[in-house]
Amino acid sequence: MARRAADRAGRTPWAAALSLLARRDFGTGELRQRLLAKGFPAEAVEQAIARGRELGYLDDARHADRLARAMLASGRAAGPRLTLELRRRGLPDELVRAAVAEARSSGGEEQALRDLVARRFPAFDYAAADDRERRRVVHFLQRRGFPLDHILNELKRTDP
């Protein structure tokens, strides 16, 4: 069975790629998966990806850096979870390591933890909370990828 060179709307792989990239930034691997899932032939998908790179619309390093900073700043992921989330999106390991290191080096992890605690648990008092409440808050932050020692330091910290 021959695969289509155009999707149901009559778009070429390049037009479909532009439509996806107009909505948000994609990594090469993620864009490739999306286009192949739409039924485009692999050769046409690779040509569209090459054209996107030539024109600067597709840059894995830029995408990894922006995504790492955004996920860390929002508190959605930190530490090992941040690395995992970037790898899930099909980004190469060397770019993932560089993006995570850059996001961490700017002091983003501690600030992201502080902001997340203030936003999600504004009235939380570690000293006054019972064990169940402490575990709930600590486990939430650990699932986001923050290290336990940073979590405990932040929760026990008292503002002047």
N, CA, C and O atoms as a GROMACS GRO file, in nm:
protein
  640
    1MET      N    1   0.085  -0.118   0.000
    1MET     CA    2   0.000   0.000   0.000
    1MET      C    3   0.089   0.124   0.000
    1MET      O    4   0.175   0.139   0.087
    2ALA      N    5   0.069   0.211  -0.095
    2ALA     CA    6   0.151   0.332  -0.106
    2ALA      C    7   0.107   0.433  -0.003
    2ALA      O    8  -0.012   0.452   0.023
    3ARG      N    9   0.205   0.497   0.055
    3ARG     CA   10   0.173   0.600   0.155
    3ARG      C   11   0.153   0.733   0.084
    3ARG      O   12   0.208   0.757  -0.023
    4ARG      N   13   0.074   0.816   0.145
    4ARG     CA   14   0.038   0.944   0.084
    4ARG      C   15   0.153   1.044   0.094
    4ARG      O   16   0.232   1.042   0.189
    5ALA      N   17   0.160   1.132  -0.004
    5ALA     CA   18   0.254   1.244   0.001
    5ALA      C   19   0.183   1.368   0.053
    5ALA      O   20   0.245   1.472   0.073
    6ALA      N   21   0.052   1.356   0.074
    6ALA     CA   22  -0.027   1.467   0.128
    6ALA      C   23  -0.127   1.410   0.227
    6ALA      O   24  -0.168   1.294   0.216
    7ASP      N   25  -0.165   1.492   0.325
    7ASP     CA   26  -0.262   1.444   0.424
    7ASP      C   27  -0.404   1.465   0.373
    7ASP      O   28  -0.424   1.504   0.258
    8ARG      N   29  -0.502   1.439   0.457
    8ARG     CA   30  -0.643   1.449   0.416
    8ARG      C   31  -0.680   1.589   0.370
    8ARG      O   32  -0.766   1.606   0.283
    9ALA      N   33  -0.616   1.689   0.427
    9ALA     CA   34  -0.647   1.826   0.388
    9ALA      C   35  -0.572   1.867   0.262
    9ALA      O   36  -0.583   1.980   0.216
   10GLY      N   37  -0.493   1.773   0.205
   10GLY     CA   38  -0.419   1.803   0.084
   10GLY      C   39  -0.287   1.873   0.109
   10GLY      O   40  -0.223   1.922   0.015
   11ARG      N   41  -0.245   1.878   0.236
   11ARG     CA   42  -0.120   1.946   0.268
   11ARG      C   43  -0.001   1.854   0.244
   11ARG      O   44  -0.011   1.732   0.257
   12THR      N   45   0.110   1.913   0.209
   12THR     CA   46   0.236   1.840   0.196
   12THR      C   47   0.299   1.825   0.334
   12THR      O   48   0.256   1.892   0.427
   13PRO      N   49   0.400   1.740   0.348
   13PRO     CA   50   0.467   1.730   0.478
   13PRO      C   51   0.525   1.864   0.523
   13PRO      O   52   0.523   1.894   0.643
   14TRP      N   53   0.574   1.942   0.431
   14TRP     CA   54   0.630   2.073   0.467
   14TRP      C   55   0.521   2.165   0.522
   14TRP      O   56   0.541   2.234   0.622
   15ALA      N   57   0.405   2.167   0.456
   15ALA     CA   58   0.294   2.251   0.504
   15ALA      C   59   0.245   2.203   0.640
   15ALA      O   60   0.213   2.284   0.727
   16ALA      N   61   0.238   2.072   0.659
   16ALA     CA   62   0.197   2.018   0.788
   16ALA      C   63   0.299   2.053   0.896
   16ALA      O   64   0.262   2.086   1.009
   17ALA      N   65   0.428   2.047   0.862
   17ALA     CA   66   0.533   2.082   0.957
   17ALA      C   67   0.523   2.230   0.996
   17ALA      O   68   0.534   2.264   1.113
   18LEU      N   69   0.501   2.315   0.898
   18LEU     CA   70   0.486   2.458   0.927
   18LEU      C   71   0.365   2.484   1.016
   18LEU      O   72   0.370   2.566   1.107
   19SER      N   73   0.258   2.414   0.990
   19SER     CA   74   0.137   2.430   1.071
   19SER      C   75   0.164   2.390   1.216
   19SER      O   76   0.121   2.459   1.309
   20LEU      N   77   0.236   2.281   1.237
   20LEU     CA   78   0.271   2.238   1.372
   20LEU      C   79   0.366   2.337   1.439
   20LEU      O   80   0.348   2.373   1.555
   21LEU      N   81   0.467   2.381   1.364
   21LEU     CA   82   0.567   2.473   1.420
   21LEU      C   83   0.510   2.612   1.448
   21LEU      O   84   0.564   2.686   1.530
   22ALA      N   85   0.402   2.647   1.381
   22ALA     CA   86   0.339   2.776   1.405
   22ALA      C   87   0.272   2.779   1.542
   22ALA      O   88   0.257   2.886   1.603
   23ARG      N   89   0.233   2.661   1.592
   23ARG     CA   90   0.166   2.653   1.722
   23ARG      C   91   0.264   2.653   1.837
   23ARG      O   92   0.242   2.720   1.938
   24ARG      N   93   0.374   2.577   1.822
   24ARG     CA   94   0.474   2.570   1.928
   24ARG      C   95   0.603   2.515   1.870
   24ARG      O   96   0.605   2.464   1.759
   25ASP      N   97   0.710   2.526   1.947
   25ASP     CA   98   0.840   2.475   1.908
   25ASP      C   99   0.842   2.323   1.921
   25ASP      O  100   0.786   2.268   2.015
   26PHE      N  101   0.906   2.256   1.828
   26PHE     CA  102   0.919   2.111   1.830
   26PHE      C  103   1.065   2.073   1.815
   26PHE      O  104   1.144   2.147   1.755
   27GLY      N  105   1.101   1.959   1.869
   27GLY     CA  106   1.230   1.899   1.842
   27GLY      C  107   1.218   1.815   1.715
   27GLY      O  108   1.107   1.783   1.672
   28THR      N  109   1.332   1.781   1.656
   28THR     CA  110   1.332   1.703   1.533
   28THR      C  111   1.261   1.569   1.550
   28THR      O  112   1.178   1.532   1.467
   29GLY      N  113   1.293   1.498   1.657
   29GLY     CA  114   1.232   1.366   1.678
   29GLY      C  115   1.082   1.373   1.697
   29GLY      O  116   1.009   1.291   1.643
   30GLU      N  117   1.038   1.471   1.773
   30GLU     CA  118   0.895   1.486   1.799
   30GLU      C  119   0.819   1.525   1.672
   30GLU      O  120   0.710   1.474   1.646
   31LEU      N  121   0.877   1.614   1.592
   31LEU     CA  122   0.814   1.655   1.467
   31LEU      C  123   0.810   1.538   1.369
   31LEU      O  124   0.709   1.517   1.301
   32ARG      N  125   0.918   1.462   1.363
   32ARG     CA  126   0.923   1.344   1.276
   32ARG      C  127   0.810   1.246   1.312
   32ARG      O  128   0.740   1.196   1.225
   33GLN      N  129   0.794   1.220   1.442
   33GLN     CA  130   0.688   1.128   1.486
   33GLN      C  131   0.550   1.180   1.446
   33GLN      O  132   0.465   1.103   1.400
   34ARG      N  133   0.527   1.308   1.465
   34ARG     CA  134   0.397   1.366   1.432
   34ARG      C  135   0.366   1.353   1.283
   34ARG      O  136   0.255   1.317   1.244
   35LEU      N  137   0.467   1.384   1.199
   35LEU     CA  138   0.445   1.379   1.055
   35LEU      C  139   0.426   1.235   1.006
   35LEU      O  140   0.341   1.210   0.920
   36LEU      N  141   0.504   1.142   1.060
   36LEU     CA  142   0.487   1.002   1.022
   36LEU      C  143   0.351   0.949   1.066
   36LEU      O  144   0.289   0.869   0.996
   37ALA      N  145   0.304   0.994   1.182
   37ALA     CA  146   0.173   0.952   1.231
   37ALA      C  147   0.060   1.003   1.142
   37ALA      O  148  -0.048   0.944   1.136
   38LYS      N  149   0.086   1.112   1.071
   38LYS     CA  150  -0.015   1.165   0.978
   38LYS      C  151  -0.017   1.087   0.847
   38LYS      O  152  -0.102   1.110   0.762
   39GLY      N  153   0.078   0.994   0.831
   39GLY     CA  154   0.079   0.908   0.713
   39GLY      C  155   0.169   0.954   0.601
   39GLY      O  156   0.160   0.901   0.490
   40PHE      N  157   0.254   1.051   0.625
   40PHE     CA  158   0.345   1.096   0.521
   40PHE      C  159   0.459   0.996   0.503
   40PHE      O  160   0.499   0.931   0.600
   41PRO      N  161   0.512   0.981   0.381
   41PRO     CA  162   0.625   0.891   0.359
   41PRO      C  163   0.750   0.941   0.432
   41PRO      O  164   0.771   1.062   0.446
   42ALA      N  165   0.833   0.848   0.479
   42ALA     CA  166   0.951   0.883   0.557
   42ALA      C  167   1.045   0.976   0.480
   42ALA      O  168   1.102   1.069   0.538
   43GLU      N  169   1.061   0.952   0.351
   43GLU     CA  170   1.151   1.035   0.271
   43GLU      C  171   1.102   1.180   0.264
   43GLU      O  172   1.181   1.273   0.276
   44ALA      N  173   0.973   1.199   0.246
   44ALA     CA  174   0.915   1.334   0.240
   44ALA      C  175   0.925   1.402   0.376
   44ALA      O  176   0.947   1.523   0.383
   45VAL      N  177   0.909   1.326   0.483
   45VAL     CA  178   0.922   1.381   0.618
   45VAL      C  179   1.064   1.430   0.642
   45VAL      O  180   1.085   1.538   0.695
   46GLU      N  181   1.162   1.349   0.601
   46GLU     CA  182   1.302   1.388   0.618
   46GLU      C  183   1.335   1.514   0.538
   46GLU      O  184   1.412   1.598   0.584
   47GLN      N  185   1.278   1.527   0.418
   47GLN     CA  186   1.299   1.648   0.338
   47GLN      C  187   1.239   1.770   0.408
   47GLN      O  188   1.300   1.877   0.409
   48ALA      N  189   1.122   1.754   0.465
   48ALA     CA  190   1.057   1.866   0.536
   48ALA      C  191   1.140   1.905   0.658
   48ALA      O  192   1.155   2.024   0.687
   49ILE      N  193   1.193   1.807   0.730
   49ILE     CA  194   1.276   1.835   0.847
   49ILE      C  195   1.405   1.905   0.806
   49ILE      O  196   1.448   2.000   0.871
   50ALA      N  197   1.467   1.859   0.698
   50ALA     CA  198   1.590   1.923   0.649
   50ALA      C  199   1.563   2.068   0.609
   50ALA      O  200   1.643   2.157   0.638
   51ARG      N  201   1.452   2.091   0.544
   51ARG     CA  202   1.416   2.228   0.504
   51ARG      C  203   1.392   2.316   0.627
   51ARG      O  204   1.434   2.432   0.630
   52GLY      N  205   1.325   2.262   0.728
   52GLY     CA  206   1.302   2.336   0.852
   52GLY      C  207   1.432   2.374   0.921
   52GLY      O  208   1.444   2.484   0.975
   53ARG      N  209   1.528   2.283   0.919
   53ARG     CA  210   1.660   2.313   0.978
   53ARG      C  211   1.732   2.421   0.899
   53ARG      O  212   1.789   2.513   0.957
   54GLU      N  213   1.729   2.410   0.765
   54GLU     CA  214   1.795   2.509   0.679
   54GLU      C  215   1.743   2.650   0.707
   54GLU      O  216   1.820   2.745   0.713
   55LEU      N  217   1.614   2.661   0.723
   55LEU     CA  218   1.552   2.792   0.742
   55LEU      C  219   1.554   2.839   0.888
   55LEU      O  220   1.513   2.951   0.918
   56GLY      N  221   1.603   2.754   0.977
   56GLY     CA  222   1.613   2.792   1.118
   56GLY      C  223   1.484   2.776   1.196
   56GLY      O  224   1.474   2.823   1.310
   57TYR      N  225   1.386   2.711   1.137
   57TYR     CA  226   1.259   2.689   1.206
   57TYR      C  227   1.268   2.572   1.305
   57TYR      O  228   1.188   2.561   1.397
   58LEU      N  229   1.366   2.487   1.284
   58LEU     CA  230   1.381   2.365   1.363
   58LEU      C  231   1.523   2.359   1.416
   58LEU      O  232   1.618   2.343   1.340
   59ASP      N  233   1.537   2.374   1.547
   59ASP     CA  234   1.669   2.374   1.611
   59ASP      C  235   1.657   2.299   1.744
   59ASP      O  236   1.599   2.350   1.840
   60ASP      N  237   1.713   2.179   1.749
   60ASP     CA  238   1.700   2.096   1.869
   60ASP      C  239   1.765   2.159   1.991
   60ASP      O  240   1.712   2.150   2.102
   61ALA      N  241   1.879   2.224   1.974
   61ALA     CA  242   1.948   2.286   2.087
   61ALA      C  243   1.864   2.398   2.147
   61ALA      O  244   1.848   2.408   2.268
   62ARG      N  245   1.809   2.482   2.061
   62ARG     CA  246   1.723   2.591   2.107
   62ARG      C  247   1.598   2.537   2.176
   62ARG      O  248   1.556   2.586   2.281
   63HIS      N  249   1.539   2.434   2.115
   63HIS     CA  250   1.418   2.374   2.172
   63HIS      C  251   1.446   2.313   2.308
   63HIS      O  252   1.368   2.332   2.402
   64ALA      N  253   1.556   2.240   2.321
   64ALA     CA  254   1.591   2.177   2.450
   64ALA      C  255   1.614   2.283   2.556
   64ALA      O  256   1.568   2.267   2.670
   65ASP      N  257   1.684   2.389   2.521
   65ASP     CA  258   1.713   2.496   2.618
   65ASP      C  259   1.585   2.566   2.663
   65ASP      O  260   1.564   2.585   2.783
   66ARG      N  261   1.500   2.602   2.569
   66ARG     CA  262   1.374   2.671   2.604
   66ARG      C  263   1.283   2.582   2.687
   66ARG      O  264   1.222   2.627   2.785
   67LEU      N  265   1.274   2.456   2.649
   67LEU     CA  266   1.187   2.363   2.719
   67LEU      C  267   1.236   2.338   2.861
   67LEU      O  268   1.157   2.333   2.955
   68ALA      N  269   1.368   2.321   2.876
   68ALA     CA  270   1.424   2.298   3.010
   68ALA      C  271   1.399   2.418   3.100
   68ALA      O  272   1.359   2.402   3.215
   69ARG      N  273   1.422   2.537   3.048
   69ARG     CA  274   1.399   2.657   3.128
   69ARG      C  275   1.251   2.673   3.165
   69ARG      O  276   1.218   2.707   3.279
   70ALA      N  277   1.164   2.648   3.070
   70ALA     CA  278   1.020   2.664   3.095
   70ALA      C  279   0.969   2.562   3.196
   70ALA      O  280   0.893   2.596   3.287
   71MET      N  281   1.011   2.437   3.182
   71MET     CA  282   0.965   2.334   3.275
   71MET      C  283   1.019   2.357   3.415
   71MET      O  284   0.948   2.335   3.513
   72LEU      N  285   1.143   2.403   3.424
   72LEU     CA  286   1.201   2.430   3.555
   72LEU      C  287   1.136   2.554   3.618
   72LEU      O  288   1.102   2.552   3.736
   73ALA      N  289   1.118   2.659   3.540
   73ALA     CA  290   1.059   2.782   3.593
   73ALA      C  291   0.915   2.760   3.640
   73ALA      O  292   0.873   2.821   3.739
   74SER      N  293   0.841   2.676   3.571
   74SER     CA  294   0.702   2.651   3.610
   74SER      C  295   0.691   2.552   3.725
   74SER      O  296   0.585   2.539   3.786
   75GLY      N  297   0.799   2.482   3.754
   75GLY     CA  298   0.796   2.382   3.860
   75GLY      C  299   0.740   2.249   3.815
   75GLY      O  300   0.715   2.161   3.898
   76ARG      N  301   0.719   2.232   3.684
   76ARG     CA  302   0.666   2.106   3.634
   76ARG      C  303   0.767   1.993   3.643
   76ARG      O  304   0.730   1.877   3.658
   77ALA      N  305   0.895   2.027   3.633
   77ALA     CA  306   0.998   1.923   3.637
   77ALA      C  307   1.130   1.984   3.679
   77ALA      O  308   1.161   2.099   3.646
   78ALA      N  309   1.208   1.904   3.753
   78ALA     CA  310   1.342   1.944   3.796
   78ALA      C  311   1.424   1.817   3.810
   78ALA      O  312   1.369   1.706   3.814
   79GLY      N  313   1.554   1.832   3.817
   79GLY     CA  314   1.642   1.718   3.841
   79GLY      C  315   1.622   1.607   3.741
   79GLY      O  316   1.614   1.631   3.621
   80PRO      N  317   1.614   1.482   3.791
   80PRO     CA  318   1.601   1.368   3.701
   80PRO      C  319   1.472   1.369   3.619
   80PRO      O  320   1.469   1.319   3.506
   81ARG      N  321   1.368   1.425   3.673
   81ARG     CA  322   1.241   1.430   3.598
   81ARG      C  323   1.254   1.522   3.478
   81ARG      O  324   1.197   1.495   3.372
   82LEU      N  325   1.328   1.630   3.492
   82LEU     CA  326   1.349   1.722   3.381
   82LEU      C  327   1.423   1.650   3.269
   82LEU      O  328   1.386   1.661   3.152
   83THR      N  329   1.527   1.576   3.304
   83THR     CA  330   1.602   1.499   3.205
   83THR      C  331   1.510   1.399   3.135
   83THR      O  332   1.514   1.387   3.013
   84LEU      N  333   1.430   1.329   3.212
   84LEU     CA  334   1.338   1.230   3.156
   84LEU      C  335   1.238   1.294   3.060
   84LEU      O  336   1.212   1.240   2.952
   85GLU      N  337   1.182   1.406   3.099
   85GLU     CA  338   1.082   1.473   3.014
   85GLU      C  339   1.143   1.519   2.881
   85GLU      O  340   1.078   1.509   2.777
   86LEU      N  341   1.266   1.569   2.885
   86LEU     CA  342   1.330   1.612   2.761
   86LEU      C  343   1.362   1.493   2.672
   86LEU      O  344   1.345   1.501   2.550
   87ARG      N  345   1.406   1.383   2.731
   87ARG     CA  346   1.434   1.262   2.652
   87ARG      C  347   1.307   1.204   2.592
   87ARG      O  348   1.309   1.152   2.480
   88ARG      N  349   1.197   1.213   2.664
   88ARG     CA  350   1.069   1.163   2.612
   88ARG      C  351   1.028   1.236   2.486
   88ARG      O  352   0.956   1.181   2.402
   89ARG      N  353   1.073   1.356   2.472
   89ARG     CA  354   1.037   1.435   2.354
   89ARG      C  355   1.132   1.411   2.237
   89ARG      O  356   1.127   1.482   2.136
   90GLY      N  357   1.218   1.311   2.250
   90GLY     CA  358   1.303   1.271   2.138
   90GLY      C  359   1.426   1.356   2.119
   90GLY      O  360   1.484   1.355   2.010
   91LEU      N  361   1.468   1.428   2.220
   91LEU     CA  362   1.588   1.512   2.207
   91LEU      C  363   1.712   1.428   2.235
   91LEU      O  364   1.710   1.341   2.322
   92PRO      N  365   1.821   1.453   2.162
   92PRO     CA  366   1.945   1.377   2.182
   92PRO      C  367   2.002   1.398   2.323
   92PRO      O  368   1.989   1.505   2.381
   93ASP      N  369   2.066   1.293   2.376
   93ASP     CA  370   2.118   1.296   2.513
   93ASP      C  371   2.214   1.411   2.540
   93ASP      O  372   2.208   1.474   2.645
   94GLU      N  373   2.303   1.440   2.444
   94GLU     CA  374   2.400   1.547   2.468
   94GLU      C  375   2.332   1.683   2.479
   94GLU      O  376   2.374   1.767   2.559
   95LEU      N  377   2.228   1.706   2.401
   95LEU     CA  378   2.153   1.832   2.411
   95LEU      C  379   2.073   1.838   2.540
   95LEU      O  380   2.059   1.944   2.600
   96VAL      N  381   2.020   1.724   2.583
   96VAL     CA  382   1.945   1.719   2.709
   96VAL      C  383   2.037   1.753   2.825
   96VAL      O  384   2.002   1.835   2.910
   97ARG      N  385   2.155   1.691   2.828
   97ARG     CA  386   2.251   1.718   2.937
   97ARG      C  387   2.291   1.866   2.939
   97ARG      O  388   2.296   1.927   3.046
   98ALA      N  389   2.318   1.922   2.822
   98ALA     CA  390   2.359   2.062   2.815
   98ALA      C  391   2.246   2.156   2.859
   98ALA      O  392   2.270   2.251   2.932
   99ALA      N  393   2.125   2.128   2.815
   99ALA     CA  394   2.011   2.214   2.850
   99ALA      C  395   1.980   2.207   2.999
   99ALA      O  396   1.952   2.310   3.061
  100VAL      N  397   1.986   2.088   3.057
  100VAL     CA  398   1.959   2.073   3.200
  100VAL      C  399   2.068   2.142   3.281
  100VAL      O  400   2.039   2.210   3.380
  101ALA      N  401   2.194   2.125   3.241
  101ALA     CA  402   2.304   2.190   3.312
  101ALA      C  403   2.292   2.342   3.306
  101ALA      O  404   2.315   2.410   3.405
  102GLU      N  405   2.255   2.394   3.190
  102GLU     CA  406   2.240   2.539   3.174
  102GLU      C  407   2.124   2.591   3.260
  102GLU      O  408   2.137   2.695   3.324
  103ALA      N  409   2.014   2.519   3.261
  103ALA     CA  410   1.898   2.562   3.341
  103ALA      C  411   1.931   2.560   3.490
  103ALA      O  412   1.890   2.649   3.564
  104ARG      N  413   2.006   2.459   3.533
  104ARG     CA  414   2.043   2.449   3.674
  104ARG      C  415   2.147   2.553   3.713
  104ARG      O  416   2.143   2.607   3.823
  105SER      N  417   2.242   2.581   3.623
  105SER     CA  418   2.352   2.670   3.658
  105SER      C  419   2.305   2.813   3.685
  105SER      O  420   2.371   2.888   3.757
  106SER      N  421   2.194   2.850   3.629
  106SER     CA  422   2.144   2.986   3.650
  106SER      C  423   2.068   3.000   3.781
  106SER      O  424   2.000   3.099   3.803
  107GLY      N  425   2.080   2.899   3.869
  107GLY     CA  426   2.012   2.905   3.999
  107GLY      C  427   1.864   2.883   3.988
  107GLY      O  428   1.788   2.914   4.080
  108GLY      N  429   1.822   2.830   3.876
  108GLY     CA  430   1.680   2.813   3.850
  108GLY      C  431   1.610   2.711   3.936
  108GLY      O  432   1.492   2.726   3.967
  109GLU      N  433   1.682   2.605   3.976
  109GLU     CA  434   1.617   2.498   4.050
  109GLU      C  435   1.570   2.544   4.188
  109GLU      O  436   1.458   2.514   4.229
  110GLU      N  437   1.656   2.615   4.260
  110GLU     CA  438   1.618   2.663   4.393
  110GLU      C  439   1.504   2.765   4.385
  110GLU      O  440   1.410   2.762   4.465
  111GLN      N  441   1.513   2.854   4.288
  111GLN     CA  442   1.408   2.955   4.271
  111GLN      C  443   1.277   2.890   4.229
  111GLN      O  444   1.170   2.930   4.276
  112ALA      N  445   1.284   2.791   4.141
  112ALA     CA  446   1.163   2.722   4.098
  112ALA      C  447   1.097   2.651   4.215
  112ALA      O  448   0.974   2.653   4.228
  113LEU      N  449   1.177   2.590   4.301
  113LEU     CA  450   1.122   2.523   4.420
  113LEU      C  451   1.055   2.625   4.512
  113LEU      O  452   0.946   2.601   4.562
  114ARG      N  453   1.122   2.736   4.534
  114ARG     CA  454   1.068   2.841   4.621
  114ARG      C  455   0.935   2.893   4.566
  114ARG      O  456   0.838   2.910   4.641
  115ASP      N  457   0.932   2.919   4.436
  115ASP     CA  458   0.810   2.970   4.373
  115ASP      C  459   0.696   2.868   4.377
  115ASP      O  460   0.581   2.903   4.402
  116LEU      N  461   0.730   2.742   4.353
  116LEU     CA  462   0.629   2.637   4.354
  116LEU      C  463   0.568   2.618   4.493
  116LEU      O  464   0.447   2.603   4.507
  117VAL      N  465   0.652   2.619   4.595
  117VAL     CA  466   0.602   2.606   4.732
  117VAL      C  467   0.512   2.725   4.766
  117VAL      O  468   0.406   2.708   4.825
  118ALA      N  469   0.555   2.845   4.728
  118ALA     CA  470   0.474   2.964   4.757
  118ALA      C  471   0.341   2.962   4.683
  118ALA      O  472   0.239   3.007   4.736
  119ARG      N  473   0.342   2.911   4.561
  119ARG     CA  474   0.221   2.909   4.480
  119ARG      C  475   0.125   2.796   4.520
  119ARG      O  476   0.005   2.818   4.533
  120ARG      N  477   0.178   2.676   4.540
  120ARG     CA  478   0.093   2.559   4.569
  120ARG      C  479   0.057   2.542   4.716
  120ARG      O  480  -0.050   2.491   4.750
  121PHE      N  481   0.148   2.586   4.803
  121PHE     CA  482   0.128   2.566   4.947
  121PHE      C  483   0.156   2.695   5.025
  121PHE      O  484   0.245   2.697   5.109
  122PRO      N  485   0.081   2.802   4.997
  122PRO     CA  486   0.113   2.931   5.059
  122PRO      C  487   0.097   2.933   5.211
  122PRO      O  488   0.169   3.006   5.279
  123ALA      N  489   0.006   2.855   5.264
  123ALA     CA  490  -0.019   2.858   5.409
  123ALA      C  491   0.047   2.741   5.481
  123ALA      O  492   0.023   2.719   5.599
  124PHE      N  493   0.132   2.665   5.410
  124PHE     CA  494   0.193   2.547   5.471
  124PHE      C  495   0.300   2.589   5.571
  124PHE      O  496   0.387   2.670   5.540
  125ASP      N  497   0.291   2.533   5.691
  125ASP     CA  498   0.391   2.557   5.796
  125ASP      C  499   0.445   2.421   5.837
  125ASP      O  500   0.373   2.341   5.897
  126TYR      N  501   0.570   2.396   5.805
  126TYR     CA  502   0.630   2.265   5.830
  126TYR      C  503   0.625   2.229   5.978
  126TYR      O  504   0.596   2.115   6.013
  127ALA      N  505   0.653   2.325   6.064
  127ALA     CA  506   0.657   2.299   6.208
  127ALA      C  507   0.518   2.265   6.263
  127ALA      O  508   0.506   2.183   6.355
  128ALA      N  509   0.415   2.326   6.209
  128ALA     CA  510   0.279   2.305   6.261
  128ALA      C  511   0.206   2.190   6.192
  128ALA      O  512   0.104   2.142   6.243
  129ALA      N  513   0.255   2.144   6.078
  129ALA     CA  514   0.186   2.040   6.002
  129ALA      C  515   0.204   1.903   6.067
  129ALA      O  516   0.307   1.875   6.128
  130ASP      N  517   0.102   1.819   6.052
  130ASP     CA  518   0.115   1.681   6.102
  130ASP      C  519   0.194   1.599   5.999
  130ASP      O  520   0.221   1.645   5.889
  131ASP      N  521   0.229   1.476   6.036
  131ASP     CA  522   0.313   1.392   5.950
  131ASP      C  523   0.249   1.365   5.815
  131ASP      O  524   0.317   1.364   5.712
  132ARG      N  525   0.120   1.343   5.814
  132ARG     CA  526   0.050   1.314   5.689
  132ARG      C  527   0.061   1.431   5.592
  132ARG      O  528   0.090   1.412   5.474
  133GLU      N  529   0.038   1.551   5.641
  133GLU     CA  530   0.045   1.671   5.557
  133GLU      C  531   0.188   1.694   5.510
  133GLU      O  532   0.209   1.730   5.394
  134ARG      N  533   0.285   1.675   5.596
  134ARG     CA  534   0.426   1.690   5.556
  134ARG      C  535   0.460   1.593   5.443
  134ARG      O  536   0.520   1.632   5.343
  135ARG      N  537   0.421   1.466   5.461
  135ARG     CA  538   0.450   1.366   5.357
  135ARG      C  539   0.384   1.403   5.226
  135ARG      O  540   0.444   1.388   5.119
  136ARG      N  541   0.261   1.451   5.231
  136ARG     CA  542   0.189   1.489   5.110
  136ARG      C  543   0.264   1.597   5.032
  136ARG      O  544   0.281   1.587   4.911
  137VAL      N  545   0.308   1.700   5.102
  137VAL     CA  546   0.378   1.810   5.038
  137VAL      C  547   0.515   1.766   4.988
  137VAL      O  548   0.553   1.795   4.875
  138VAL      N  549   0.590   1.695   5.072
  138VAL     CA  550   0.724   1.650   5.033
  138VAL      C  551   0.717   1.556   4.913
  138VAL      O  552   0.796   1.569   4.820
  139HIS      N  553   0.623   1.462   4.913
  139HIS     CA  554   0.612   1.368   4.802
  139HIS      C  555   0.570   1.437   4.673
  139HIS      O  556   0.616   1.401   4.565
  140PHE      N  557   0.483   1.537   4.683
  140PHE     CA  558   0.446   1.614   4.565
  140PHE      C  559   0.570   1.676   4.502
  140PHE      O  560   0.591   1.667   4.381
  141LEU      N  561   0.653   1.739   4.583
  141LEU     CA  562   0.773   1.806   4.533
  141LEU      C  563   0.875   1.705   4.482
  141LEU      O  564   0.945   1.732   4.384
  142GLN      N  565   0.886   1.589   4.546
  142GLN     CA  566   0.978   1.486   4.499
  142GLN      C  567   0.933   1.432   4.363
  142GLN      O  568   1.017   1.406   4.276
  143ARG      N  569   0.804   1.416   4.342
  143ARG     CA  570   0.755   1.368   4.212
  143ARG      C  571   0.787   1.466   4.101
  143ARG      O  572   0.801   1.428   3.985
  144ARG      N  573   0.799   1.592   4.137
  144ARG     CA  574   0.838   1.692   4.038
  144ARG      C  575   0.988   1.688   4.008
  144ARG      O  576   1.034   1.751   3.913
  145GLY      N  577   1.065   1.614   4.089
  145GLY     CA  578   1.207   1.595   4.062
  145GLY      C  579   1.300   1.674   4.151
  145GLY      O  580   1.422   1.671   4.130
  146PHE      N  581   1.249   1.744   4.249
  146PHE     CA  582   1.336   1.822   4.338
  146PHE      C  583   1.402   1.729   4.439
  146PHE      O  584   1.339   1.636   4.488
  147PRO      N  585   1.531   1.753   4.470
  147PRO     CA  586   1.601   1.670   4.568
  147PRO      C  587   1.544   1.690   4.709
  147PRO      O  588   1.502   1.800   4.745
  148LEU      N  589   1.544   1.583   4.787
  148LEU     CA  590   1.485   1.585   4.920
  148LEU      C  591   1.551   1.689   5.010
  148LEU      O  592   1.481   1.759   5.083
  149ASP      N  593   1.684   1.700   5.006
  149ASP     CA  594   1.750   1.798   5.094
  149ASP      C  595   1.709   1.941   5.060
  149ASP      O  596   1.693   2.023   5.150
  150HIS      N  597   1.691   1.972   4.932
  150HIS     CA  598   1.645   2.106   4.893
  150HIS      C  599   1.502   2.129   4.940
  150HIS      O  600   1.467   2.238   4.986
  151ILE      N  601   1.420   2.026   4.927
  151ILE     CA  602   1.280   2.038   4.969
  151ILE      C  603   1.271   2.067   5.118
  151ILE      O  604   1.203   2.160   5.161
  152LEU      N  605   1.342   1.988   5.197
  152LEU     CA  606   1.336   2.006   5.342
  152LEU      C  607   1.393   2.141   5.384
  152LEU      O  608   1.339   2.206   5.473
  153ASN      N  609   1.503   2.183   5.321
  153ASN     CA  610   1.559   2.315   5.352
  153ASN      C  611   1.458   2.426   5.322
  153ASN      O  612   1.443   2.520   5.400
  154GLU      N  613   1.390   2.415   5.208
  154GLU     CA  614   1.293   2.518   5.170
  154GLU      C  615   1.172   2.518   5.263
  154GLU      O  616   1.125   2.624   5.303
  155LEU      N  617   1.122   2.400   5.298
  155LEU     CA  618   1.004   2.394   5.383
  155LEU      C  619   1.032   2.439   5.526
  155LEU      O  620   0.944   2.493   5.593
  156LYS      N  621   1.154   2.416   5.572
  156LYS     CA  622   1.189   2.454   5.710
  156LYS      C  623   1.237   2.599   5.719
  156LYS      O  624   1.248   2.655   5.828
  157ARG      N  625   1.265   2.657   5.604
  157ARG     CA  626   1.316   2.795   5.600
  157ARG      C  627   1.210   2.891   5.652
  157ARG      O  628   1.092   2.879   5.619
  158THR      N  629   1.253   2.985   5.733
  158THR     CA  630   1.161   3.088   5.783
  158THR      C  631   1.202   3.221   5.725
  158THR      O  632   1.320   3.258   5.728
  159ASP      N  633   1.106   3.292   5.674
  159ASP     CA  634   1.135   3.424   5.617
  159ASP      C  635   1.155   3.525   5.728
  159ASP      O  636   1.085   3.521   5.830
  160PRO      N  637   1.251   3.617   5.710
  160PRO     CA  638   1.276   3.720   5.812
  160PRO      C  639   1.163   3.819   5.823
  160PRO      O  640   1.170   3.912   5.904
   0.00000   0.00000   0.00000
